[in-house]
Structures are given as structure tokens and as C-alpha cells.
């Protein structure tokens, strides 16, 4: 059962995640002279990939905030649950985006709702994974490898994007 304290903390984290994602969406236009640094973390165009990237880095920033202020790093499932929920967060975005744009033209309000829905689903998944009593060590190694791989992909494809629909 969810405690009210935990629900309040996750609500706060969800709002922070949305705000940081919005920040990463706009930061390149705010600091264009720092493009060599910001291109790894901020949107450099309006492709779906770049929107996935902004959600990923926002989730990482919020994870650090949660570790510092909420002391969730004491939970042995914290890191693994954050990584997998962040991967689900960025996976949901293209699925929902391409599902609705198949039928209707892109819409800013729907795009924002997609981010909110993805955040809610990721937070629920994170809760389920954090409250699981035991994971084998293999799962922790897989989650760490997945984290490093996703970070590498977001950084490398920011510089040299392939010529696929996801990157246009």
C-alpha cells in the first residue's frame, strides 16, 4: 500500500521530471553559444529522438535529486528501478507519438500529454520495482549496462544521427 509520504514524494518527483524535461527542451535556445556542450543533453531539433533524450536526462537529474533529498538510495532496488523506469519512459514516447500521428497531425497539447502519460507509467513501474523484495545480482549488472548503453546512444546520436524516421 502506498504511504501518503511516498505518494507526495513521487508526485513532487513527477513534477520535477516534467519541469526538467521542459528545461532540456528549451536550453539550447537559451544558451546557443554553448551548443558544443548542450547538444548532448538538450534538444537540437524537433525529432522524436531528441524528445526521448530530454526525458532521459531529466529522469537522470531527478534520480540524483531523489538520492540526495529523499534518501531513496538506501533502498537496494533504487538504482535498478530508476534505470528501468527511465528506459520505459523514453520507450513510451515514440510508441504513443507514432500511434497518434498515424491517424491525425501532430499537436502540441497531445505531445505534452504523451510526456505526462509516460512519466506516470514510469513512476508506477518504478514503485513496483522498488517494492520488489529481491532481485538477482545479474539484474543489477544488466541495469547498469543498460544505463551506460542508453547514455552512450543518446550522446553519440546527438552528434551523428542516423537517417531514420526517429531522428528526423
N, C-alpha and C positions, 0 to 999 in steps of 0.2 A: 504494500500500500504506500502511496506517495505521502510523504510528510509535507506540511504546508511550507516549511523552511526550504526543503528541496525544490518544491514547485516554484517558490518565489525566486530561488537562485537560478533555476533553469529558464524561467521567464525573463529574468534580467539578462542571462547569457544569450537568449534568443534575440532580444532587442539589440544587444551589443553586436551580435553577429550580423544582423541586418544593417546596423549603422556602419560597421567596419567594411562590409561588402559595398555599401554605397560610397564610402570614402575611397576604397580602392577603384571604384568605377570612375571617380572624378579626379583622382590625384594627379594624373598625367596632365590634365588640362589646367590644374592649379600650378604645377611646377614643370612647365615644358622644358626648361633649360637643364633639368636633371633626368632627361629621358634615358640616358645610359643606365641609370640605377633603377628608376621607377618602372621601366618596361618589364622587369622581371616579376613585379608584384601588382602593377596596375594595368587596366585595360589600355591597349594601344590601338584597338579598333573595336567595332561592334559585333565581332564574331561570337558565336556561341562558346567557342573555346576560351575566349577572353573573359566571358562572364563566369565560366566554370572556374577559371583561375582566380578571379576576385573572390569568389565564395570560398575557395580552398584556403587562400592566405588569410581571409577574415576568420575562418574556423581555427587556423593555427594561432593567430593572435588571441582569440578568445580562450583557447585552451591554456595559453600561458597566463592569462588573467585569472582564469579559474584555478590554476595551480597555486598562484600566489595568494589570492584573496579568499578562496573558498576551501583551500587545503584539500582538494579532492585528489591530489597526487598521492595521498596516503592510502587511497583505495587501490588495491593491486590491479584492478581491471581498468583503471583510469586511462592510461596511455593507449591500450589496445582499443578500448571503446571509443575514444576520441578519434583515433585514426580511421577505424572502420566507419564510424558515423560521418566523418568528413568525406570519405570516399563515396559513401551513399549520397551525401549532399550534392557533390559535383556530378554524380551519375544521374540523379533525378532531373537536373536542369535540362540537358538535351532531350531526354525522353519526353518530358512534358512540353518543351518548346516545339519540337518537331511534330508532336502529336496534334497540337492545336493549330500550328501553321500549315499543316496539311489541308485543313478544312477552311481556315479563314486567314486573312492577312495578319501580320504581326501587330500587336497592340501593346503599348507601354504598360497599361494597367494590368493586363494579363501577365506580362513579363515580370512585373513586381510581385504579383500573386504567386507566380511559379517559385520565385525565391523564398517567399514566406512559407509556402507549402513544403518546399524542400527542407527548410530549416526545421519546421515542425516534425516532419518524418525523421530527420536526422537526430533530433533531440529525443524522440521516443525510442529510436534504436539505441542511442547511447545509454538511456536509462535501463533498457532491457539488458544490455551487455554489462553495464556496471554492476547490476544487482545479481548477475550470474555468479554462483559461488566459486566455481573453479574452471580454469582453462589450462590446458596443457601448455608447457613452455614452447612447444612448436608454434602455437598460435601467436605468442608474443614475438617470436622471431619473424614469422610471416608478416605480422602487422608492421614491425619496424622496417622490414624490407619494402613493403608496400608504400610506407610513408616516404622513404628515400627515393623510391622509383617515381612516385607521383610528383614529388618536388623537382626531381630531375626533368621529368617530362614537361612540367609547366615552365620551367626556366629555359630549357633548350628550345621548345617550340615557340617561345616568345621571340626568340632571335631568328629562328629558321623554321617557319611554319610550313608544313606540307601543303600541297594543293588539293585539299579535300573540303567538302561542304562544311564540316565542323569548324574550319579555320577561315571561312570566307565571311 
